[in-house]
Amino acid sequence: DQQVKQNSPSLSVQEGRISILNCDYTNSMFDYFLWYKKYPAEGPTFLISISSIKDKNEDGRFTVFLNKSAKHLSLHIVPSQPGDSAVYFCAAPNFGNEKLTFGTGTRLTIIP
Amino acid sequence: KAGVTQTPRYLIKTRGQQVTLSCSPISGHRSVSWYQQTPGQGLQFLFEYFSETQRNKGNFPGRFSGRQFSNSRSEMNVSTLELGDSALYLCASSLAGINSPLHFGNGTRLTVT
């Protein structure tokens, strides 16, 4: 049962343009979401988070939007840079059992 | 501050063998979690330890086990290895569990032949 879904395995975007990565969830109990970024041969690093009491959170070039009624969140990267090429995972904590539920990831490639 | 350290980085084992992976968390972090990453499956939760106690376990067979020591270092063990156990095993530490950000190590790449 994939409670957090990233339906696009890959995405290519021109440098300087906007990258939009999408994530859907099914568990209405999730009330906090995180995005992690992963380079090859490295562990995931935390990027940005959002609580369900907000519908938007910004940190520099990164903005996460949450649509609770649609159970959908998205990560916007503007402008996209070559160093943004990585795999991006969305995740939701299940506070009842101390685990993060991750999506399957989207591989973002920024084309110079 | 040193990050999460996982050893070894790479391992090659044959079916039926057992393996032990090690994780040293960030100093002061008492929670250690383990995740398995395989292509197409994302990161799957294995277990979480806090102050030497396993607080939760994911949906993995009993061949997967772990422990945490008094200095918060953790090990995970996989016995009777199967080909499907080939994966990247990631350890993450945090101050108190998922109420605080998880910091991941670079993982151990296990290949079972």
Interface residues (C-beta under 8 A of the other chain):
Chain A: L34 Y36 A41 E42 G43 P44 T45 F46 F89 A91 P93 N94 F95 N97 E98 K99 L100 T101 F102 G103 T104 G105
Chain B: V4 S31 S33 Y35 G40 Q41 G42 L43 Q44 F45 E48 F50 R55 N56 G58 L90 A92 G97 I98 N99 P101 L102 H103 F104 G105 N106 G107
